[in-house]
Amino acid sequence: MPEYLYPGVYVEEIDTGNKPIEGVSTSTCGFLGIAERGPTSATLITSFDDYTRAFGSYVKDANGTDHYLAYSVEGFFQNGGQRCFVQRVAHYDPVTAANSAARAKVALTNLTLWAIGPGIFGNNIAYQIGPAGLADPTLFKLTVSYWEGTPSPDLMSSPDLTEVYDNLSATTTASTFFESEINGASNLVVIKQSVAGGRPANNSQANLQVSANGSLSPTQALTAGKTLILAAGGGAAAPTVTFTVNAAGPIKTVADLMTAVNADTKVGAKAYLDLSRRFNVLDTQGRGNITVTGTLAAAGADLGAFAATTQAGPPLLLTGGSDGSGPNSNLQVGASAGIVPGLALADGETITLTSGATVKAFVVNAAAGPIKLVSDLITAINADPFGAKASLDAAGHFNVLDTQNRGNLTVTDALAGAGGVGALGAFATAPTGGTVQLSLADFTGFDPDPFTIPALAATSTAAKSGLLGLGDVDEISLLCCPEEFYYGTANFQIAGLLQQQCETLKDRFAILEAPSNARPDQTNTPSVNSEYAAYYFPWLVVTNPLSGVNLLVPPCGHIAGIYARSDTDIGVQKDPANEVISGIVQLQLPINNQQQSILNPVGVNCLRHFTGAGNLVWGGRTTSNDPDWKYINVRRIFIFVETSIQRGTQWVVFDINSDPTWRRVVRSVSDFLTSLWRDGVLQGATKDEAFFVKCDNTTMTQADIDNGRLICVIGIAPVKPAEFVIFRIGQWYGGTDVTEL
C-alpha cells in the first residue's frame, strides 16, 4: 500500500481497466527437411529468396533421389505464405562420431572459420583475407564465396553466393569487431577469434612471386644465364614455371620480364600484361600456365616490387566438410585372422557379423564348423546355443534373429542365391561405408544440437536439432515435413513424430500427405488418427528447375501456403478448402466424385481439378474419427483461442486470487471472444449464444484457491463449414407446388 507521510499532493497511477488479449498468428509454418546447406537450427525465412540464401537451392543426392524441402518452401510462398521457420536435418551418430556429418573449417593463427553448418557443401566455400578498404593496416577485408557445384579453378569466377565484410577489426571492443559483424549475418560461415587483438594475415600472395639466387630487390637485375622462377600464389601447391634468362636480359622491370619470357625459344612460353594489369604466362610445353588475377602494376615498374606486395592472395577453400557416412547394407563378415575366399573357420573361432553399425558375434561350435560358404554360416548360427536363427530368403536377403536380445540383423541387399552358394570370403571384401542414411533420431532431434561449435557455445543461444528445434519456436502454428516418406511409402514414422509434437504442444497443426504411390480407393487411409492433423492426396506436378522436366512433389508446402492465404484473407474460421493451388503444372492424377465419396469420409482431403476453376483443395477434414473434431477450422479455432488466451493472461500469474481478479479475467476473455464473434469466428445471433466465460466460486473450490489455482471455464461455439450444400428444388404452379425428393 502507498505511504502518505508528509503533507502535500500525491499523484498515483491505478490500473482500472482489463488487460486486452491479442490474437496470435495462425499462418507461420515450420518446415523440417533436407537442404543443400545451411544451419541446423530453426531459421526464420520470409521469402523463397531468403531460403536460397540461407539453405541453397533444389537438392538431388548422389543416388539421384530428389529431396523436397526447397520445392515445398517455394510452394508455400507461391500460395500466400508470409513467414516460416526451416529446420535442416543432418546426420549425427552418437555412438560413432566419425560417422556424423562435420563442418568444413580452416584454423588460422588468429581465428577459425567454420561453414555455417555441417555437410560436404562446406568444402565449396572459399575465403580471402586482404587489406581493408580504409587505409588502416589494423583492419582487414574478408570475402567468402560459395559454389553449388565444383568451384571454379581460380576460386573467384562465377560463385553462386558471395559475401564481403570490409574494414573488420580484431579488437573485441570495436564497433566492427569481426565476430559481431559476421556471426548471425553470414549465410555461409561462422567465425571465432583465437588470439585476442591479432589481425589475421592476408591470404598467400596471388601477385607474381619472383626468385633468383635469393631475394630480388628493386635495384637488382637478372642477367643472362640466371634462372628465373615464377609462381602464382606461393606455397608448394602453387603453379610454378621456371625459365632461364637468355640474351634478352638483363631483367629488372615487368616489361623486361615479359620480353624475357616471350623470348624463350626452347619451349615457346608467352607472357603478357592485360588491360587490368593481370600478368599471364602461357606455357605451350605443359610445364604449367600462370594467370595472376590481382592487379600488378604498370609495365615499367621495377620487378622487385612484386616480391614485397601487400595485396590479398587467391581465395582458399575450407576443408573437412562431410555429410557423414552411412552403413553399408551388405553383410560384413570378420574373424580374428580375417576371411578370404577358400579359408574356413574352425571350431572355437568367432564369427562377427556387421549390418551397418550393428555388430554381433557368434562362436563356431563343433556341430557347425568349419565355415566356408554362406550355407555353412547359416548352419553355424542356427547351432548357436543361445537360440540365434539365420536364414536366406528367396530374394537372397540374409536375416539373423537373436532371441536373447543380443541384436537382430536384417540385410536387405541380395547376397547370394537362395541355396546359400558362394564363398564366405566374398562378403568380407565388400566395400564399407555406404551412402549416409539419416536416422529417425536425426529427424526427432537432439538436445542440445550436436553440431553446435564448442568455441561459440558460450556466446550463442542453446539450440536443439531436428523437430525438437521447431518445438521451441512458439510462433509456429503449422507443421510439415516434405521428407515424410524418407523411409519409404509404407513407413509413417515421421508423420507420427509430427502428430506427437502437435498433440503435446497443442499450439500447432500438422499437414500430412499420402504416399506418392497411393491410389484413389479404399486402400488410401490417413497415416495417423488425430484432431491435430490433416491428410492430403494426391501429389503435385511441378517443373524441375534443374532439368526442365516435370517432377512429383508432396503437397504439404503448397497446402501450408493456402492455409496462410485463407487466414490472411478471411480468418482462421474459414476451412482452407475450395482454394486454388498455385505454382504447379497439374495434379498427379484426377479424382472424380465417386472416388472422393470413398476417401472423404475417412479423412482424406482430395486435391481436384475442375474445368473453369483450376486445381482446388477439395476437402477440409482432420484425420480424427471424433465427430466433434471433424473439421480443420474447428480444431484451428480452438488452437487460436487457447493459445491467445494463454499468452494474453500471463499477468494473472501470482496476482491476488480473489473476486476482483476473477472479474478482470472474465472481462479480458469476454472482450477477446466478443471481437471474435463480431469477426465471424463464433456462431450465434448474440454474444450469449456464441460463448460464455465463468470465473467465480462456482468454478473453483476453496481447496483450489488454497492450492493456488485460479480456474476459468470458457465455452465457445465455433462456426462450421458448409461441406454439403443442398438445394431442394420443386415445381411451383400458382400456389400449388410439386416437390421432387
Secondary structure as the mmCIF struct_conf table of DSSP 4:
data_model
#
loop_
_struct_conf.conf_type_id
_struct_conf.id
_struct_conf.beg_label_comp_id
_struct_conf.beg_label_asym_id
_struct_conf.beg_label_seq_id
_struct_conf.end_label_comp_id
_struct_conf.end_label_asym_id
_struct_conf.end_label_seq_id
BEND BEND1 TYR A 6 GLY A 8
BEND BEND2 GLY A 17 GLY A 17
HELX_LH_PP_P HELX_LH_PP_P1 ASN A 18 PRO A 20
HELX_LH_PP_P HELX_LH_PP_P2 GLU A 22 SER A 25
BEND BEND3 THR A 26 THR A 26
STRN STRN1 CYS A 29 GLY A 33
BEND BEND4 GLU A 36 ARG A 37
BEND BEND5 THR A 40 SER A 41
STRN STRN2 THR A 43 ILE A 45
BEND BEND6 SER A 47 SER A 47
HELX_RH_AL_P HELX_RH_AL_P1 PHE A 48 PHE A 55
BEND BEND7 SER A 57 SER A 57
STRN STRN3 VAL A 59 LYS A 60
TURN_TY1_P TURN_TY1_P1 ALA A 62 ASN A 63
BEND BEND8 GLY A 64 GLY A 64
STRN STRN4 ASP A 66 HIS A 67
HELX_RH_AL_P HELX_RH_AL_P2 LEU A 69 GLN A 78
TURN_TY1_P TURN_TY1_P2 ASN A 79 GLY A 80
STRN STRN5 CYS A 84 ARG A 88
BEND BEND9 PRO A 94 VAL A 95
HELX_RH_3T_P HELX_RH_3T_P1 ALA A 97 ASN A 99
BEND BEND10 SER A 100 SER A 100
STRN STRN6 ALA A 102 ALA A 102
STRN STRN7 LYS A 105 ALA A 107
BEND BEND11 THR A 109 ASN A 110
STRN STRN8 LEU A 111 ALA A 115
BEND BEND12 ILE A 116 GLY A 119
HELX_RH_3T_P HELX_RH_3T_P2 ILE A 120 ASN A 124
STRN STRN9 ILE A 125 PRO A 131
BEND BEND13 GLY A 133 ALA A 135
TURN_TY1_P TURN_TY1_P3 PRO A 137 THR A 138
STRN STRN10 PHE A 140 TYR A 146
BEND BEND14 GLU A 148 THR A 150
HELX_LH_PP_P HELX_LH_PP_P3 PRO A 151 SER A 152
TURN_TY1_P TURN_TY1_P4 PRO A 153 ASP A 154
BEND BEND15 LEU A 155 LEU A 155
BEND BEND16 SER A 157 SER A 158
BEND BEND17 ASP A 160 ASP A 160
STRN STRN11 LEU A 161 LEU A 168
STRN STRN12 SER A 169 SER A 169
BEND BEND18 ALA A 170 ALA A 170
TURN_TY1_P TURN_TY1_P5 THR A 172 THR A 173
BEND BEND19 ALA A 174 ALA A 174
TURN_TY1_P TURN_TY1_P6 SER A 175 THR A 176
STRN STRN13 PHE A 177 PHE A 177
HELX_RH_AL_P HELX_RH_AL_P3 PHE A 178 ILE A 182
TURN_TY1_P TURN_TY1_P7 ASN A 183 ALA A 185
BEND BEND20 ASN A 187 LEU A 188
STRN STRN14 VAL A 189 GLN A 193
BEND BEND21 SER A 194 VAL A 195
TURN_TY1_P TURN_TY1_P8 ALA A 196 GLY A 197
HELX_LH_PP_P HELX_LH_PP_P4 GLY A 198 ASN A 203
BEND BEND22 SER A 204 SER A 204
HELX_LH_PP_P HELX_LH_PP_P5 GLN A 205 GLN A 205
BEND BEND23 ASN A 207 ASN A 207
STRN STRN15 LEU A 208 SER A 211
BEND BEND24 ALA A 212 GLY A 214
TURN_TY1_P TURN_TY1_P9 PRO A 218 THR A 219
STRN STRN16 LEU A 222 LEU A 222
TURN_TY1_P TURN_TY1_P10 ALA A 224 GLY A 225
STRN STRN17 THR A 227 ALA A 232
BEND BEND25 GLY A 233 GLY A 233
BEND BEND26 GLY A 235 GLY A 235
TURN_TY1_P TURN_TY1_P11 ALA A 236 ALA A 237
BEND BEND27 ALA A 238 ALA A 238
STRN STRN18 THR A 240 THR A 244
TURN_TY1_P TURN_TY1_P12 ALA A 247 ALA A 248
STRN STRN19 ILE A 251 ILE A 251
STRN STRN20 THR A 253 THR A 253
HELX_RH_AL_P HELX_RH_AL_P4 VAL A 254 ASN A 262
TURN_TY1_P TURN_TY1_P13 ALA A 263 ALA A 263
TURN_TY1_P TURN_TY1_P14 THR A 265 GLY A 268
STRN STRN21 LYS A 270 LEU A 273
TURN_TY1_P TURN_TY1_P15 LEU A 275 SER A 276
STRN STRN22 PHE A 279 LEU A 282
TURN_TY1_P TURN_TY1_P16 THR A 284 GLN A 285
BEND BEND28 GLY A 286 ARG A 287
STRN STRN23 ILE A 290 THR A 291
BEND BEND29 GLY A 294 GLY A 294
TURN_TY1_P TURN_TY1_P17 ALA A 299 GLY A 300
BEND BEND30 ALA A 301 ALA A 301
STRN STRN24 ASP A 302 ASP A 302
HELX_RH_3T_P HELX_RH_3T_P3 LEU A 303 ALA A 308
BEND BEND31 GLN A 311 GLN A 311
STRN STRN25 LEU A 316 LEU A 317
STRN STRN26 THR A 319 THR A 319
STRN STRN27 SER A 322 SER A 322
STRN STRN28 GLY A 326 GLY A 326
HELX_LH_PP_P HELX_LH_PP_P6 PRO A 327 ASN A 328
BEND BEND32 ASN A 330 ASN A 330
STRN STRN29 GLN A 332 GLY A 334
TURN_TY1_P TURN_TY1_P18 SER A 336 ALA A 337
TURN_TY1_P TURN_TY1_P19 PRO A 341 GLY A 342
HELX_LH_PP_P HELX_LH_PP_P7 LEU A 343 ALA A 344
STRN STRN30 LEU A 345 LEU A 345
HELX_LH_PP_P HELX_LH_PP_P8 ALA A 346 ALA A 346
TURN_TY1_P TURN_TY1_P20 ASP A 347 GLY A 348
HELX_LH_PP_P HELX_LH_PP_P9 GLU A 349 GLU A 349
STRN STRN31 THR A 350 SER A 355
TURN_TY1_P TURN_TY1_P21 GLY A 356 ALA A 357
STRN STRN32 THR A 358 VAL A 363
TURN_TY1_P TURN_TY1_P22 ALA A 366 ALA A 368
STRN STRN33 ILE A 371 ILE A 371
STRN STRN34 LEU A 373 LEU A 373
HELX_RH_AL_P HELX_RH_AL_P5 VAL A 374 ASN A 382
TURN_TY1_P TURN_TY1_P23 ALA A 383 ALA A 383
TURN_TY1_P TURN_TY1_P24 PRO A 385 PHE A 386
STRN STRN35 LYS A 389 LEU A 392
TURN_TY1_P TURN_TY1_P25 ALA A 394 ALA A 395
STRN STRN36 HIS A 397 LEU A 401
TURN_TY1_P TURN_TY1_P26 THR A 403 GLN A 404
BEND BEND33 ASN A 405 ARG A 406
STRN STRN37 LEU A 409 ALA A 414
BEND BEND34 ALA A 416 ALA A 416
TURN_TY1_P TURN_TY1_P27 ALA A 418 GLY A 419
BEND BEND35 GLY A 422 GLY A 422
STRN STRN38 ALA A 423 ALA A 423
TURN_TY1_P TURN_TY1_P28 LEU A 424 LEU A 424
HELX_RH_AL_P HELX_RH_AL_P6 GLY A 425 ALA A 428
TURN_TY1_P TURN_TY1_P29 THR A 429 THR A 429
BEND BEND36 ALA A 430 ALA A 430
HELX_LH_PP_P HELX_LH_PP_P10 PRO A 431 THR A 432
STRN STRN39 GLY A 434 GLY A 434
BEND BEND37 THR A 435 THR A 435
HELX_RH_AL_P HELX_RH_AL_P7 LEU A 440 THR A 444
BEND BEND38 ASP A 447 PRO A 448
TURN_TY1_P TURN_TY1_P30 PRO A 450 PHE A 451
HELX_RH_AL_P HELX_RH_AL_P8 PRO A 454 ALA A 457
TURN_TY1_P TURN_TY1_P31 ALA A 458 THR A 459
BEND BEND39 SER A 460 SER A 460
HELX_RH_AL_P HELX_RH_AL_P9 GLY A 466 GLY A 471
TURN_TY1_P TURN_TY1_P32 ASP A 472 ASP A 472
TURN_TY1_P TURN_TY1_P33 ASP A 474 GLU A 475
STRN STRN40 LEU A 478 CYS A 480
TURN_TY1_P TURN_TY1_P34 PRO A 482 TYR A 487
TURN_TY1_P TURN_TY1_P35 THR A 489 ALA A 490
HELX_RH_AL_P HELX_RH_AL_P10 GLN A 493 LEU A 505
BEND BEND40 ASP A 507 ASP A 507
STRN STRN41 PHE A 509 GLU A 513
TURN_TY1_P TURN_TY1_P36 SER A 516 ASN A 517
BEND BEND41 PRO A 520 ASP A 521
TURN_TY1_P TURN_TY1_P37 GLN A 522 THR A 523
BEND BEND42 SER A 527 SER A 527
TURN_TY1_P TURN_TY1_P38 GLU A 531 TYR A 532
STRN STRN42 ALA A 533 PHE A 537
BEND BEND43 PRO A 538 PRO A 538
STRN STRN43 LEU A 540 THR A 543
TURN_TY1_P TURN_TY1_P39 PRO A 545 SER A 547
BEND BEND44 GLY A 548 VAL A 549
STRN STRN44 ASN A 550 VAL A 553
BEND BEND45 PRO A 555 PRO A 555
HELX_RH_AL_P HELX_RH_AL_P11 CYS A 556 ASP A 569
TURN_TY1_P TURN_TY1_P40 ILE A 570 ILE A 570
TURN_TY1_P TURN_TY1_P41 VAL A 572 GLN A 573
BEND BEND46 LYS A 574 LYS A 574
BEND BEND47 PRO A 576 PRO A 576
BEND BEND48 ASN A 578 ASN A 578
STRN STRN45 GLU A 579 VAL A 580
HELX_LH_PP_P HELX_LH_PP_P11 ILE A 581 SER A 582
BEND BEND49 GLY A 583 GLY A 583
BEND BEND50 VAL A 585 VAL A 585
STRN STRN46 GLN A 586 LEU A 587
BEND BEND51 GLN A 588 LEU A 589
HELX_RH_AL_P HELX_RH_AL_P12 ASN A 593 LEU A 599
HELX_RH_3T_P HELX_RH_3T_P4 ASN A 600 VAL A 602
TURN_TY1_P TURN_TY1_P42 GLY A 603 GLY A 603
STRN STRN47 VAL A 604 PHE A 610
TURN_TY1_P TURN_TY1_P43 THR A 611 ALA A 613
STRN STRN48 GLY A 614 TRP A 618
STRN STRN49 ARG A 621 ARG A 621
BEND BEND52 THR A 623 THR A 623
HELX_RH_3T_P HELX_RH_3T_P5 PRO A 627 TRP A 629
STRN STRN50 TYR A 631 TYR A 631
HELX_RH_AL_P HELX_RH_AL_P13 ILE A 632 GLY A 648
TURN_TY1_P TURN_TY1_P44 THR A 649 THR A 649
HELX_RH_3T_P HELX_RH_3T_P6 GLN A 650 VAL A 652
TURN_TY1_P TURN_TY1_P45 VAL A 653 PHE A 654
BEND BEND53 ASP A 655 ASP A 655
BEND BEND54 SER A 658 SER A 658
HELX_RH_AL_P HELX_RH_AL_P14 ASP A 659 ARG A 678
TURN_TY1_P TURN_TY1_P46 ASP A 679 GLY A 680
BEND BEND55 VAL A 681 VAL A 681
STRN STRN51 LEU A 682 LEU A 682
BEND BEND56 ALA A 685 THR A 686
HELX_RH_AL_P HELX_RH_AL_P15 LYS A 687 ALA A 690
STRN STRN52 PHE A 691 LYS A 694
BEND BEND57 ASP A 696 ASP A 696
TURN_TY1_P TURN_TY1_P47 ASN A 697 THR A 699
HELX_RH_AL_P HELX_RH_AL_P16 GLN A 702 ASP A 706
TURN_TY1_P TURN_TY1_P48 ASN A 707 GLY A 708
STRN STRN53 VAL A 713 ILE A 716
STRN STRN54 PRO A 718 PRO A 718
BEND BEND58 PHE A 724 PHE A 724
STRN STRN55 GLY A 730 TYR A 733
TURN_TY1_P TURN_TY1_P49 GLY A 734 GLY A 735
STRN STRN56 THR A 736 THR A 739
#
